[in-house]
């Protein structure tokens, strides 16, 4: 009788989603915003819960490097761009891409037309704002391909280590700054600069685009069948969230706003951002396109005397998770 009561209590706990929920910590690459809408939608709509998961979404910020967080055991899975992930792997941090929600790159250089920049040849002698913390890798590779030194001078460019704002352009400290199609570009517009007064260079159009927001875990964790099964559930639910966000961008933006504990985001900006982000996730079912991976690796290895990675990685991605999740 006692055994039956215990089994009944256990069943009730399972039905209540108590002890059965598998905990997953997701570390974002940046602060709560529509760039990560799919994960917030998956949580809000119960997609994670339906898979038996209890997912904690950890916002990022200027002082948070996802690679360091996961290395220290503070996250099970991280959102990261492939350049810093592969650079970290070559240095010994065995990150593995398990899914790739973003198909396209949103990275650009945005320049003031009055600075005299109309083509890439006009970069010479100019100051360009560049994000670091791993985001500099595609830029440095691009300059190397153009044959433009990043050490200043009349034939080179002066690299301004740009904060995560657009002030250097507004204050004319730089001719061009790093922007994303879904974020900082619109901050420039909102500051009162007209689109016709700007010149933009999309990394994708310049042939130096590298894969952006992907999902990464530690290689040794994948040796555990239970962890792999959890990641299959996580990716399945996350991609369901992403596809819902694509189809319902305004609703997704509002869900993001509800999860922004800082109160720093606005409805107008988040709805606009979600509309742009949907263009980047379009065409991806979550599975990494190996051709996109190969292009990214080739770009990162093509950095002349100072490439981002020195050899083609081995084991840097797995299709096992998405093959199972997308059945």
N, C-alpha and C positions, 0 to 999 in steps of 0.2 A: 504493500500500500504506500509506504513511504517512498519507494522507488518511483511509483506512478506519479505521486505528487511532485517529486523532483523533476521528472520528465515533463510534466505539465507546466511547471514553472519555467523550465528551460524553453519549452515551445512558445509560451507567452512572451518570453524575453526576445526570442527570435522574431516573432511576429511584430513585436513592438520596435524592432530594428535596434535593440539595445546592444547586447554583447556580440551580435553577429556582424555588426558594421566594421569593415576593415578601414583603418585610418590611413589616410594619404595626405601628405603635406606637399603642396605645390608652391614653388617659389617663382614669382613673376619677375620679368626682367626690368620692369618699371612700375610706376605707381598705378593705382586703380584707375583704369580708363578703358575706352572701347577697344583699344588694341588687344585686350584680353577678354572681350565680351563673351566669347564662347564658353569660357569656364564659369563665369558668373551666371550665365543663362542655364548651364547644365546644373548648377547648384540650385538656382531659383525654381527651375521647372521640375526638380526632383529626379533628374536623369542619373546623377551620381547615386542618390539614395536607392533608386530602382535597381542599381547594380550591387547594392549592399555595401556602398562605400560612404565613409564619413570624410569628406575632403575639406581640408583647411587651406584656404587660398591666402598666401603671404604676399602682400604688396612689396614691390621693390622700391628703389630710390637711388639718389646720386651716390650714396655711400654703401650700396649693397651690390655685391658681385655674385650673381647666382652660382657661379662655379665654386666660389669660396664657401657659400652656404651649404651646397650639397657635399662638398669635400669634408666639411665639419660635421656632417650628419644632421644638419638642420632642415633638410628637405629630402623627399623621396624622388621627386621629379622636378625639373626646372624648365622654364621657358628661356631659350637662349638663341642667339644668332649662331650660325654655323662657323663663321671665322674665329670668334673667341673660343668656341667649343673645340674646334680642331687644333687651335694653337695650344689650348690647355692640355689636350690629349697628347700632343707631341712632347709636352713638358712633363708628362707622367700622370696627369689626372685623367683616368680612363672613362671619359664620357662617351655615351652611345646614344645616337639619335634613334628614337623608337617611333616617332611620328612627325609629320611635317604639315601642320594645318595651313601655313602660309605658302602659297604657290609662287607669288610674285614679290618683288622688292619694292618698298616704298621710299627708299633712300634717294635723296637729291642734294645737289648744291644749289642754293638759291642766291642769286647775285643781283645787286643793284645795277640797272642798265647804265646809270650815270657814272659808274666806276670804270666804264670802258670795256667791260667783259661782254662779248657777244659769241665767242667761240672758245674752245678749250685752249687755243693758242694764246688767247688773251690772259690766261692765268699767270703767265710769267711776269714777275715783278710785283705781283699782288699778294695781299694777305688773305688767307682763306681760313675760315673757322672750321675746326675739326673736332668731333667728339672723340674722346679716348675711352678707356675701360673696355677695350676690345673692338669698339666701333670704328677705330682708326684704320683697321686692317684693309678694308676695301678701298679706302681713300689712298693709302700709301701705295697699294698695288696699282691703282689707276694712274697715279703720278709717275710711277716707274714705267708703265707702259707708254705714257706720253713722253717719256724722257725728260721730265721736269724735276730737278732736284727739290727736295723739301727743306733745304738748308738756307733759303733766302737768296738774296742777290737778284740782279736784273734778269737772269735767265732761269731763276728758280721761283719758288713760292715760299712765303713766310707762313708757317703754320701757327695759327692761334689756337691754343688749347681751349676749346669752347665749352662753356658751361651749358647746362640743359635749358637754355633760353635763347632768345633771338636778339638780345641787346647789342652784340657786336655789329650787326647789320644796321639796326636802328640808330646806333650812335656812330655809324660809319667808321668803326674800328677795323672792319674787314670788308673786302669787296664782295665776298661770298661767304655763306655760312651753311653748315649742315642742317638739313630739314628733312622731315618725313612728309610724304604726301598727305597723311592723315592728321598731322599735328602742327609742327612748327611753321610750315608754310602758311597755314591759316592764321597763326599768331601774327605773322608779318602783315598779312592782309588786314587783320583786325586792328593793327596798330596804325592803319591809315595809309599804307602804301598800296598803290593800285597794281593789279596784275600786269598791266602794260608797262609798268616801270621796273619790272623784274625780268630776269632771264634765268631759266631753270635748266639744270642738267640732271636727268634721271640716270642713275647708275645702270638700270636695265637697258636704257637706250644706248648707253656708251659701251655696252658689252662687258661691263665689269661687275654686274650684279651678283651678289652671293646670297645664299638662302638665309632668310631671317627667322622669324619666330617658329622654332621647332621644339619638340619635347625631348629632353635628355635625362638619362638615368646613369648610375654608375654601373660599369661593366660587371663587377663582381656580384652585384645584386641580381643580375639576370641569370646567374647560375642557380638561383633558387626558384623552382617551379611555382611555388606559391606566390612569389613576388611577380613573376611573369604573368600569372593568371590575374593578379590584381591590376597590373598595368593594362592588360587586355580590356578589362572592365572599365578602367579609367579612360582609355583612349576612345572606346566605343561611346561612352557617355559624353566625353568632351566634344567629339566630332558631331554628335547629335546636337549639342549646344551650339556649335559653330554654324551648322546648317540652318538651325532655327534663327540664329542671329542674322545670317545673310538674308533670309526671307522676311524677317521682321526687324529691320534695322532700328526703327524708332523705339520699339518696345525694348529691344536689347540695350539701347543707350540708356533708357530709363532704369533698367535693372542695374546697370553699371553705376548710375548716379546714386541709387539707393544703397550701394555698397561702398561708396566713397565716404569714409569716415572723416576725411580732412575737410570736406565741403569746398574743396578748391575747384572742382569741375563745374561747368555750366551746361545747361540743357542744350543750348544752341551748339556749343563746341562738340559735345559728345555725340549728338545726332549727326553732325557733319562728319565727325571722325568715323563713326560706325559705317556711314555710307562709303567712305574711302577705304576702310579696312575690308569691307565686303568685296571690293574689287581685287584685293590681294589674296583672300582665301578662296575666291571663286576658282573652280577648276581643280581643287584639291579635295580628295575624300579622306585625307589624313595620311595616306601612304606616301612615303618618300619616293619621288621620281628619281631613279638612279642617274638619269641623264642630267638632271639639275644638280645632283650631288657631284657628278664628275666635272661639270662646268665650274662649280664652286671650288673644287680642289685644284683644277687647272689654273683658275684665277689666282688662288692664294699661293700657288707654287711659282707663279709667273712674275714675281716681284723683283726680278733682276738680282742684284747683289745682296738684297735683304728681303727674301721672300718671307711670307707669314709662316708657312710650313716648308720644310726642306725636302720632304718625301711624301709620297702618297700614303695616307693612313691605312691601317689594316684593322678591321673590326669596329670602325667608327659608326656604323649604323647596322640595324637589324630590321628586316621586314617581317619577322616572326609575329610581332605584336599586332601590327595592322592586318596581316594576313588572317589572323584569328579573329580580330575585332570586327572586320568588315565582311565576315561570312554571312 
